[in-house]
Amino acid sequence: MPDIFLSASRTGDAPLDVIVLDALRAIREHLGMEVAFVSQFRDGRRYFRFIDSATGSPPVAVGDSDPLEESYCQYVVDGRLPELIRDASQVPVALELPATTALPVGAHLSVALRLSDGRVYGTICCFSSKPDPTLNERDLALLHLFANFVSQQIERRLAADRDRQAMAERVTAMLGAGAFSVVYQPIFHLVEGRILGFEALTRFSAEPARSPDVWFGEAAEVGLGEQLEMAAVGKALARLDRLPAGVYLSLNVSPTHLLSGAVARSLEGAPLGRIVLEVTEHVPITDYPRFMAALEPLRRRGLRLAVDDAGAGYASFSHILQLGPDLIKLDVTLTRNVDADRTRRSLAAALIRFAEETGSRIIAEGVETVAERDALQGLGVDMAQGYLLGRPMPIAEAAALLRPPYEGP
């Protein structure tokens, strides 16, 4: 059975922590007991997974364990002790257990936590150091009700953990096999009719087939996001020498990995004057000053910054103001049908004027028709990428598009 090591902190980020702790507190207070806990049985031991106590210093802590055979929990599950004990000193079998006198245990209620397949996960227990003759079968029935609820919550977490483990194995296998490649989509100067640079995009050949955003999302979820992103950046940079010196390479990076120093390490030795880093509007940056401080040494050496997907959400203007990017990439949601949609055209025009005022340059993404291209040019856009201009392609095809002599932007 998968293990669950969950903190009992009420400020933890796992919803299960809060749900189970709320249930424990409710049942403990209702029964007037001193301690309530959820235990897990594993490898012959009982582990305390969740604890709620009437005092700040319960006799056991989350993560503690003891031999299962010496626990009330095991005795209750196999029928050697009753689920409801009003006075442990009056139960001969209970007196055989060290905890009865060591804690001590006066009143005790315990119910097995059973999963849907019949397996026992552990128990939910309440106890006090003093006997309680008022405990009755209705109290026990209520504990059974709580046990069913907690079992359902734990089973959901176990299923999520299994999914996460499978996800980690998928991503690890993909990384181990190097089952991804980099393709290059050209970015054109519309007026001059030449290629300014290429955006490096990752494509995956691993099974099961899924889109790049899913692969990157899964990698991030299992703690492998940095490894995957930097592997993709490294593979893209390894082909940069196939492109003329005046052509730049645009790389998509996560703000998190820039802050961790991973991006800077991956760019060591790279010609930063030919590199653009793209950060999306969709990924939040919680500390702009820290982000800009991490980026500044790279920008001093010639690296440029682009805000990707501008206009796709509500934070575009604020995001751009905070970052002061060199390039602003209009999201496909604005460029698609911009020739026929007045609303899109107005929003695009606002961003274009905004870029002019802030000293940034606009690149239109997702341009697929001549009408879209012409409409964007009419709004003042002179750089664009999209299927009309060139699809993502292997480096050999990208290099073949360029013929010397070639001048940079």
TIMI-49502 format. One record per atom (N, C-alpha, C): y, x, z; residue in one letter. Coordinates in steps of 0.2 Angstrom, whole numbers, plus 5000, padded with zeros to 4 digits. Atoms other than C-alpha are relative to their C-alpha. Example, Ala and Ser with C-alpha at 12.3 -4.5 7.8 and 13.67 -1.06 7.14 Angstrom:
<atoms>
499450045000a;497850625039a;500650045000a;499449964999s;499550685036s;500549965003s;
</atoms>
This chain:
<atoms>
499450045000m;500050005000m;500650045000m;499449965000p;501750074996p;500350005007p;499750004994d;502750135010d;500749985000d;499350024999i;504450065016i;500350045006i;499649974994f;505550175026f;500749984999f;499450045001l;507050065028l;500450015007l;499549994994s;508550105040s;500149935003s;499850064996a;508949975053a;500849995000a;499250004999s;510850005050s;500249934996s;499750065003r;511749845046r;500550014995r;499649985006t;512849935034t;499750034995t;500449975006g;511449995023g;500149964994g;499950035006d;511549955005d;499449964997d;500650045002a;509849875004a;500049935003a;499950074998p;509949685005p;499449985005p;500650014996l;508149685013l;500250025007l;499849984994d;508849775028d;500449955004d;499650054997v;510149645032v;499649945001v;500450074999i;508949495029i;499650005005i;500650004995v;507549555040v;500450015007v;499749994993l;508749615054l;500349945002l;499750074998d;509649445054d;499449965002d;500550044998a;507949365055a;499750025007a;500349974994l;507349475069l;500549985006l;499650024995r;508949445079r;500049935002r;500050084999a;508849255077a;499449995004a;500650024996i;507049245083i;500050035007i;500049974994r;507349375097r;500549965005r;499650044995e;508849275104e;499849935001e;500350074998h;508049105102h;499550015005h;500550004995l;506549165112l;500250035006l;499749974994g;507649255125g;499650075001g;500449934999m;506649425122m;500550065000m;499649945000e;507249595124e;500050044993e;500149975006v;506549675108v;499649964995v;500350035006a;506049615091a;499950054995a;500149955005f;505249725078f;499549984994f;500550005005v;504349735061v;499650065000v;500449945001s;502949855060s;499650004993s;500449995006q;501949925045q;499350045003q;500749964999f;500049975046f;499950054994f;500149955005r;499750135037r;499650065002r;500449944998d;498450265038d;499850015007d;500250004993g;497850215055g;500550005005g;499549994995r;499550215063r;500549934999r;499550055000r;500850085067r;500750034999r;499349975001y;502650125060y;500549945001y;499550054998f;504150035067f;500550004994f;499650005006r;505149985051r;500749975001r;499450034998f;506449865058f;500049985007f;500050014993i;507049845076i;500749965002i;499450034997d;508249725085d;499950005007d;500049994993s;508649755103s;500649965003s;499550034996a;509649665116a;500450055003a;499649954997t;510249835122t;500150054994t;499949955005g;510849985112g;499550065000g;500549945000s;509350095117s;499349975001s;500750034999p;507750005113p;499550065001p;500549954998p;506150095119p;499750034994p;500349975006v;505650125101v;500550014994v;499549995005a;506650185085a;499749994993a;500350005007v;506450155067v;499750064997v;500349945003g;505250275059g;499550035005g;500549984995d;504250305076d;499449974998d;500650035001s;502450275075s;499550025006s;500549994995d;500950275086d;499349984997d;500650025003p;499050255084p;499949935000p;500150075001l;498650085077l;499549975006l;500550034995e;497150065089e;500249995007e;499750014993e;498250085104e;500549955000e;499450055000s;499449945099s;499849935001s;500150085000y;499649765103y;499949974993y;500050035006c;499949735085c;499250004997c;500750005002q;498149785080q;499549965004q;500450044996y;497349695094y;500149934999y;499950075002v;498249535089v;499749984994v;500250015007v;497849555071v;499249995000v;500750015000d;495949575075d;499749955005d;500250064996g;495949435088g;499850035007g;500249984993r;495649545104r;500549985005r;499550034996l;497349485110l;500349944997l;499750065003p;498149315108p;500750014997p;499349995003e;499749295098e;500549995005e;499550024995l;500649225113l;499750025007l;500249974993i;500549315130i;500749995004i;499550014995r;501649245144r;500150055005r;500049954995d;501149375156d;499550054999d;500549955002a;500249535150a;499650025006a;500349974994s;499849585168s;499449955002s;500650054999q;498649425168q;499550004995q;500550005006v;497749475152v;499650075001v;500449944999p;496349605156p;500050054994p;500049955006v;496349675138v;500650034999v;499449975001a;498149695138a;500150065005a;499949944995l;498049805154l;499650064998l;500349945003e;496949925144e;500450044996e;499549975004l;498349965133l;500550045004l;499549964996p;499550105139p;500749975000p;499350035000a;501050015133a;500249955005a;499950054995t;500849875145t;500350025006t;499749974994t;501249985160t;500650054998t;499549945001a;502250125151a;500749974998a;499350035002l;503650005143l;500449975006l;500750045000p;503149895153p;500149944995p;500050075004v;502649735143v;499949955005v;500150064996g;502849575152g;499849944995g;500250055004a;502949435139a;500050034993a;500149975006h;502349465121h;499849954995h;500250055006l;502249365104l;499950054994l;500149965006s;501549445088s;499649964995s;500350035006v;501049375071v;500050054995v;500149955005a;500349465057a;500449984994a;499650015006l;501349485041l;499550014994l;500550005005r;500149445027r;500449994993r;499850005007l;500549475008l;499649954997l;500250065004s;500149344995s;499250024998s;500749995002d;498449434991d;499650015006d;500450004994g;497849425009g;500150065004g;500049934996r;498249605014r;500549995006r;499550004994v;499049635031v;500550064999v;499549955001y;500649725029y;500150035007y;499949984993g;500949735048g;500149945004g;499950054996t;501649625061t;500849995001t;499350014998i;503249545067i;499949985008i;500150014993c;503349555086c;500649995004c;499550014995c;504449505101c;499750025007c;500349994993f;504249565119f;500650015005f;499549984995s;505149585135s;499650035006s;500349974994s;504849685151s;499749965005s;500250054994k;504649535162k;499649944997k;500350065003p;503449385160p;500549944999p;499650065002d;504049225153d;499649945000d;500550065000p;503049065158p;500349954996p;499850065004t;504148955147t;499850004993t;500349995007l;503449025131l;499549954998l;500550065001n;502448885122n;499850014992n;500250005007e;501648845105e;500549994995e;499450015005r;503248785097r;500350074999r;499749935001d;503948965100d;499650044995d;500549965004l;502349035092l;500149974993l;499950035007a;502548915077a;500650024997a;499449985003l;504348965075l;499950084997l;500149935002l;503749155074l;499650004994l;500450015006h;502449105061h;500549994994h;499650025005l;503849025051l;500450074998l;499649945002f;504949185052f;499550054997f;500549955003a;503349295048a;499949984993a;500050025007n;503149195032n;500650024996n;499449985004f;504949225027f;500050074999f;499949935001v;504949405031v;499450034996v;500549985005s;503249435022s;500249994993s;499850015007q;504049365006q;500550054999q;499549955001q;505549475008q;499750074999q;500349935001i;504449635010i;499650004994i;500450005006e;503349584996e;500550014994e;499549995005r;504849574985r;500250074999r;499849935000r;505349744990r;499450054998r;500549965002l;503649814987l;499949994992l;500050005007a;503649744970a;500650044996a;499549965002a;505349814967a;499950085000a;500149934999d;504749984973d;499550024995d;500549995005r;503249974961r;500350014993r;499650005006d;504449934947d;500450074999d;499649945000r;505550084952r;499550064999r;500449945001q;504050204953q;499850004992q;500250005007a;503450144935a;500650034996a;499449985004m;505250174929m;500150085001m;499949934999a;505350344937a;499550044996a;500549975004e;503650394929e;500250004992e;499850005007r;504350334912r;500550054998r;499549955001v;505850434913v;499850075000v;500249934999t;505050584919t;499550024994t;500449995006a;503750574905a;500450014994a;499549995006m;505150554892m;500350075000m;499749944999l;506050704899l;499550064999l;500549955001g;504450804900g;499850024993g;500249995007a;504050774882a;500650014995a;499449995004g;505850794876g;500049944994g;500050055005a;505650624867a;500649974999a;499350035002f;507450604862f;500350054996f;499749955005s;508550674849s;500849985000s;499250025001v;510450674845v;500249994993v;499750015007v;511250604830v;500850005000v;499349995001y;513050624824y;500349954996y;499650055004q;514250484819q;500750034998q;499449975002p;515750544809p;500649965002p;499350034999i;517550514814i;500550024995i;499649995006f;518750494799f;500750005002f;499350015000h;520550524797h;500149954993h;500050055006l;520850364786l;500550024995l;499549995005v;522450424778v;499850064996v;500249945003e;521850604774e;499350004997e;500750015003g;520050544770g;499650065001g;500449954998r;519250684779r;499749995007r;500450014994i;518050704794i;500450045005i;499749964995l;518950754810l;499450035005l;500549984995g;517350764821g;499449955000g;500650044999f;515750684826f;499949985007f;500350024993e;515150584841e;499350015000e;500749984999a;513550644848a;499749945003a;500350064997l;512350494851l;499350015001l;500749994999t;510650494859t;499549954998t;500550055002r;509150414852r;499350025003r;500649994997f;507450394860f;499449984996f;500650015004s;505750404852s;499449985005s;500550024995a;504750374869a;499849935000a;500250074999e;503750214872e;500149995007e;499950055004p;504050084877p;500750004996p;499450005003a;505450064864a;500649965004a;499450034997r;507150024872r;500650044998r;499449975003s;508950054868s;500250065005s;499849944996p;509850214874p;500349985007p;499750024994d;510850114887d;499549985005d;500550024995v;509250054895v;499750075003v;500349934997w;508550234896w;500550035004w;499549974996f;510150304903f;500049965007f;499950044994g;510250154915g;499450015005g;500649984996e;508450184921e;500050075003e;500049934997a;508650364923a;500550015006a;499550004994a;510250334934a;499749975006a;500250034995e;509350214944e;499450045004e;500549964996v;507950334949v;500250075001v;499749934998g;509050484952g;499950054995g;500149955005l;508750564935l;500550004995l;499550015004g;510350514927g;500350074998g;499749945001e;511150684928e;499650054996e;500449965004q;509650774921q;499949984993q;500150025007l;509450664906l;500750014996l;499449995004e;511350664902e;500150074998e;499949935002m;511450854903m;499550024995m;500449985005a;509950874893a;500249984993a;499750035007a;510750764879a;500650044998a;499449965001v;512350864881v;499850074997v;500249945002g;511451024879g;499750004993g;500350015007k;510450964864k;500649994995k;499550015004a;512050904856a;500450074999a;499749945001l;512951074859l;499750054997l;500449955003a;511551174853a;500150004992a;499950015007r;511951104835r;500750014998r;499349995002l;513851134836l;500150054995l;499849945005d;513751294826d;499849984993d;500250025007r;513051194811r;500649974997r;499450035003l;514751114809l;500650055000l;499449965001p;516351194803p;500450015006p;499649984994a;517551274816a;500549955001a;499550044999g;518851144813g;499849935002g;500250074998v;517750994817v;499850005007v;500250004993y;517550934835y;499449965001y;500650034998l;516150864844l;500249955006l;499850054994s;516350704856s;499349995003s;500650014996l;515150694870l;500149945006l;499950054995n;514850544881n;499750025007n;500249984993v;514850584900v;500149955005v;499950054995s;514750494916s;500550045005s;499549974996p;516250524928p;499650035006p;500449974995t;514950554942t;499850074999t;500249935002h;514250704933h;500550054999h;499449955000l;515950774930l;500250025007l;499849984993l;516350764949l;499550045003l;500549964997s;514650844953s;500050074998s;500049935003g;515050994942g;499550014995g;500649995005a;513550964931a;500350014993a;499850005007v;514650934915v;500350074999v;499749945001a;515651094918a;499550064999a;500549955001r;514051194920r;499749994993r;500350005007s;513351124904s;500550024995s;499549985005l;514951164895l;500250085000l;499949924999e;514951354901e;499950034993e;500149965007g;515151464885g;500249964994g;499950045006a;515551314874a;500750014998a;499350005002p;517151314863p;500449945002p;499850064998l;518051184873l;500649974996l;499550025005g;519451174860g;499749954995g;500350045005r;518151084849r;499649945004r;500450044996i;517450974863i;500549945002i;499750064997v;518050794867v;499549975005v;500450044995l;517350704883l;500249935000l;499950075000e;517150524882e;499849975007e;500150044994v;517250414898v;500149934998v;499950085002t;516950224896t;500449975006t;499750054995e;518050094904e;499649975005e;500450044997h;516550014910h;499750035007h;500349974994v;516050144923v;500650025004v;499449994996p;517250144938p;500150075002p;499849944997i;518150294944i;500349985007i;499750024993t;518450274963t;500550045002t;499549954998d;519450424965d;500350044994d;499749975006y;520650464951y;500250075001y;499849934998p;521450614959p;499550055000p;500549955000r;519850704962r;499750014993r;500349995006f;519150664945f;500550044995f;499549965004m;520750734937m;500050075002m;500049934997a;520650884948a;499450044997a;500649975002a;518850914942a;500150024992a;499949995007l;519350894924l;500550054998l;499449955002e;520951004924e;499850074998e;500249935003p;520151174922p;499750004993p;500350015007l;519251114907l;500549984995l;499550025005r;520751034899r;500550064999r;499649945001r;521751194902r;499750054995r;500349955005r;520451284891r;499949964994r;500050045007g;520651154877g;499749944999g;500450065000l;519551014881l;500449945000l;499650065001r;520150844876r;499649945004r;500350064997l;519850674885l;500149944996l;499950065003a;519450514877a;499849945005a;500250064997v;519350334885v;499649964995v;500450045004d;517950244877d;500049935001d;500050074998d;517750054875d;500649975002d;499450034997a;519550024878a;500149934997a;499950075002g;519949844877g;499449955001g;500650044998a;518249784882a;500049965006a;499950044994g;518749734899g;500749995002g;499350014998y;520249704910y;500350065003y;499749954997a;520549874916a;500350064996a;499849955005s;521049964900s;500650045002s;499449974999f;522849994904f;500050045006f;500049974993s;522650044922s;499650074999s;500549945001h;521150164917h;500450054996h;499749955005i;522150244903i;500650035004i;499449974996l;523750264914l;499850055005l;500249964994q;522750344928q;499750074996q;500449945003l;521750464916l;500550044995l;499649975005g;523150504903g;499650044995g;500449975005p;521850534889p;500350024994p;499749985006d;522150624873d;499849954995d;500350055005l;521150494863l;499849935004l;500250074997i;520950304866i;499549974994i;500450035005k;519450224857k;500049935001k;500050075000l;519650044853l;499349974999l;500750035000d;518049944857d;499949964994d;500250045005v;517149864844v;500149925001v;499850074999t;517549694852t;500749984997t;499350015003l;519349724846l;500050014993l;500049995007t;518949794829t;499649954996t;500450045003r;517649674824r;500449934998r;499750055003n;518449544812n;500850005002n;499349994998v;520249614817v;500449974994v;499650025005d;520749564800d;500149925000d;500050085001a;520449374802a;500249975007a;499950034993d;520649354821d;500750025003d;499449994998r;522449344827r;500050035007r;500049984993t;522049364845t;499750085001t;500249935000r;521049524842r;500550054997r;499449965003r;522449594831r;500550015005r;499449994995s;523749564845s;499850045005s;500249964995l;522649644858l;500050074998l;500049935003a;522349794847a;500750034999a;499349985001a;524149804842a;500350025007a;499749994993a;524649804861a;499750075002a;500349934998l;523449954864l;500350054996l;499849955005i;524050044849i;500750025002i;499349984998r;525850034855r;500050035007r;500149974994f;525350074872f;499850085000f;500249935001a;524450234866a;500650044997a;499449965003e;526050284856e;500550025006e;499549994995e;527150264872e;499750055005e;500349964996t;525850364882t;499850074997t;500149945003g;525650504870g;499250014998g;500850005002s;523750464866s;500049984992s;500150025007r;523050444849r;499449955000r;500550055000i;521950294844i;499450014995i;500650005005i;520150294836i;499749935000i;500450075001a;519450124830a;499350015000a;500750005001e;517650104833e;499749944997e;500450065002g;516349994825g;500349974993g;499750035006v;517349974808v;499450004995v;500550015005e;516149894796e;500249974993e;499850035007t;517149814782t;500750034998t;499449985003v;518549864771v;500649965003v;499550044998a;519549724777a;500250025007a;499849984993e;519449784795e;500350075000e;499749935001r;519849964790r;500849994998r;499350015003d;521449904780d;500449975006d;499650044995a;521949784794a;500250055006a;499949954995l;521849934807l;500550054998l;499549965002q;522850044796q;500749975000q;499450045000g;524149914794g;500350005007g;499850004993l;524249914813l;500250075002l;499849934998g;524550104813g;499450045002g;500649964998v;522750164816v;499850054994v;500249955006d;522350324806d;499450045002d;500749974999m;520650374814m;499549955002m;500550054999a;519050274814a;499350034999a;500749995001q;517250274815q;499649934999q;500350065001g;515950144810g;499550004994g;500549995005y;514550104798y;500350004993y;499650005006l;515850074784l;500150084998l;499849935001l;516250264786l;499550045000l;500649964999g;514650334791g;499649985006g;500450024995r;513150294801r;499850065004r;500249954996p;512450404815p;499450044996p;500449965004m;511450544806m;499750075003m;500249944997p;510450704810p;500550054998p;499549955000i;511450864811i;500050034992i;500049975006a;510850924794a;500449964995a;499650045004e;511550774785e;500750005002e;499350004998a;513150784795a;500350064997a;499849945003a;513350964790a;500150004993a;500050005007a;513050924772a;500649964998a;499550045002l;514450794772l;500750054999l;499549964999l;515650944775l;500050064995l;500049955005r;516151064761r;500750045001r;499449964999p;517351214764p;500450004994p;499649984994p;518751254764p;500149935004p;499950074996y;518951124779y;500550025005y;499549994995e;520451104790e;499949955005e;500150044994g;520451034807g;500549955001g;499550054999p;521450894814p;500650035003p;
</atoms>
